[in-house]
Amino acid sequence: MEDNGNTPTINRGRLRWLASRHALLELDIVFRKFLDEHFDSLDEANLAVLEELLALEDHDLWEMISGRRECTEARWKELVGLLRAG
């Protein structure tokens, strides 16, 4: 995607790196599979959502992905569903 000055382009390499840096092994496993299966097909909007999810604390993120806590953010639901299905 070309940067027109209005919207920053998401750095895919940085997101891939962030997705592999968790304190919980469970998250590393889930994200490794998710990245292998879906990362290349994500558009800029979903990459931005992924960046938001990766900014969450590991335990909060795991609670949501594991289904122990409901995903209350509408914009996160699609990716959380893909992560859960992994």
N, C-alpha and C positions, 0 to 999 in steps of 0.2 A: 504494500500500500504506500502510495506517495504521501509524503508529509507536506501538507499545504500551509503549515504554520498554525493551524487552528487545533489540530488534534495530534498529540504526540503518538508516535508509533511505538507499540509495545515491543520490548526487547525479548524475543523468544529465548535467547540463550540465558538471559538472567532468570526468566521464569523457570526454565528447565533446572537451573542450578538451585533456585529457591525450593523447588518441589522435591529436591533430593536431600534437603537439610532439615531433618526433623529429629526431635528427641524421642519420638515414638516409632519403633520399628514398623508397627502396623501402618502408619501413614506412609512411610517409605515404600512399603509393599504396594499399597493402594495406588499411590501416585506413579510408581514405576510402570504398573500395568496401564493406568490411564494415559500416561504420556505415550507409551508404545502404541496404544490403540486409537487415540483421539487427538493428540497434540497437533499434528500436521494439518488437521482439518478445521481447527478452531479459527473463527474470524476474530477481528479486532475487539468486538464487543465481548465475546466469550473469553478472550485473553485478558481483558480488563477485569472480568468477573473472577477469573482464576487468580489474578494478582491480588484481588481483595480477599479471596479465601486464604491464600498463602500468607497474608498479613495477620490472620487470626492466630491466637495462641494455640499451640498444638492440642492441648486437652479439649479446648472448645471445638476445634475443628474435628477432632476424632469423635466427640460426642454427637456432632451433627452427621458426620459420614456414617457412623455406625448405627444411626437411627435412635440413639438414646435421647437425643434432643431434636425437636422439630426444626426444620429449616424455615425461619420466619421471613427471610428476605426473598421476595418474589424473583428478583433478578438472579439469585443464586440457585434456585430450585433445579434448573435443567442440569447444571454441572454437578450439583450434589447428587442428583439421580444417576448420572453417568458414573460418578465415583462409587456410589453404593452398589451399582450393578456389576462393577468390576470384578 
